[in-house]
Amino acid sequence: MGQQFQRASLAPDGFAVDGVTVEGARLQIRLRSLRPFGHCPDCGRRSRRIQSRYLRRPADLPLGGRQVELMVIARRFWCDAVLCGRRIFCERFETGVLSPYGRRTGRLETIVHHLGLALGGRPAAAFALRLMMPVSNDTLLRVVRRRSTQTGGAELTVIGIDDFAFRRGQTYGTIVCDLERRRPVILLPDRALDTSRAWLAERPSILTVARDRGGGYGEAIAKALPHAEQVADRWHLLENSSRAFLDAVGKSMRQIRKAIGSSVIDPKLLTCAERLQYQGYLRRQETNEAILKMSKQGAPIRQIVRETGHSRKLVRDVLRGQRTDVFRTKPSSLDSWSPWLNERWEKGERNALALWREMRVAGFSGRSGVVSQWAQRRRLAEKAGQNALARTPSARIIARLMTSARDDLTKSEAILVAAIEGNVQDLVVAREAIMEFQSMIRSKAAAKLDAWLEAGKGTLVGSFANGVEKDLAAVRNAIISPWSNGQTEGQITRLKLIKRQMYGRAKIDLLQARLIGAG
């Protein structure tokens, strides 16, 4: 025979069941405490003299698809201590079972807390209602805030620090993670140097700090924890080096156009959209020449911005050679269909709409206008006695092609890269420098770093090499250290999810409670 259900199992620890009543969708369980005495909350003296009784009605976990309401018979006791200022006190139960003034049992409070951590306010309230545990969204968030755990007990040795956005481009905060225990520690209200420095100075046990390459945190760490090792984030080093090579390609676009024979553009060979882009390029050239002329005369960026009225970003882009592309070239859906189109065109099929219909049958997903523009460009080129209109890809595409393996390039792409390599030697040297730097990071070969710095300063990526030299200790540690800031970036991704779940309205205390409590 199976075990019979015991009524005592309905009661939390320390209580006895006096009766069970079913009223529709509600189950009422009458309980009384098994302890014959109570402890005065002021003096701690034990008392057995009962003054009166009253009824508490806390909610409990549902049972059999019904909401459960406990009817706890609580007692008031006389305190017989002569020097105690309290004469009558209410019976106290264990906090994990039923806290003073609590309207839910400890086990139900735990479920409510975890629902609030996982879902937030309104979604958790709707889900709790389906689980027969009705609770308001405000109560859920209040429980999360009240039960938020603080990690002040464990000493921190290895941490990661980075910024996150409350509102991107406007307000930022700082997140600190314990890299050894793989959990967030605290959220700071801003990313000001003084705020992070004050927090770090209170924790001298920290020996290693992983950070990105922003100068603010590096300075704060150096002032607050001069004994701590700083570790630059490896992913940011790789990303910054790739960006440096892209800037080098942008500076070399004039030489690249000459190398591939597209330095002179005939407006007669342009389509309507290309003609508009070309006219914009001519207007940009006037602006670029004015800015470059002032720079050659020794004017700093601040003065150029003040006199020309252009933004600081635009001036910096011009000085870095990033505004020299004629056309805003993007990967086209026709790239993989070019051989087929050229073959059909040579066979005499000149109707763009008919070509598009054939391509649709074969699986092409683009619109007919793309094929029409291609056909128009071919007709214009044939009228001018040329086979095709030479187009210079964008700097981003050229950078990708030059850093890709030759086996992954098409024949036309390989010819383009070969033409650039044969005529723009400075760009080839910059590419080799960047690839050598990335290889150092991946192979953890820190011994080559000093030699690389000396060789890289005289190349097109010299500004990147200078930046690495200024942060040399952190970069060297990034190569040889097992620690990195990847964990912190992952916690920022979690924080973004929580922030968006709450529609960006959560304050920092609630964000911290949900982020750290869920960890």
PyMOL commands that set and color helices and strands:
alter all, ss='L'
color gray80, all
select helices_A, chain A and resi 7-10+106-119+122-130+137-146+193-201+215-224+234-251+253-260+267-269+272-296+301-308+312-319+335-346+352-362+368-383+395-402+406-408+411-423+425-443+446-456+462-470+472-480+486-501+508-518
alter helices_A, ss='H'
color red, helices_A
select strands_A, chain A and resi 15-23+26-33+38-39+46-47+50-56+59-63+66-78+88-90+158-167+171-178+183-188+208-211+229-232
alter strands_A, ss='S'
color yellow, strands_A
deselect
rebuild
show_as cartoon
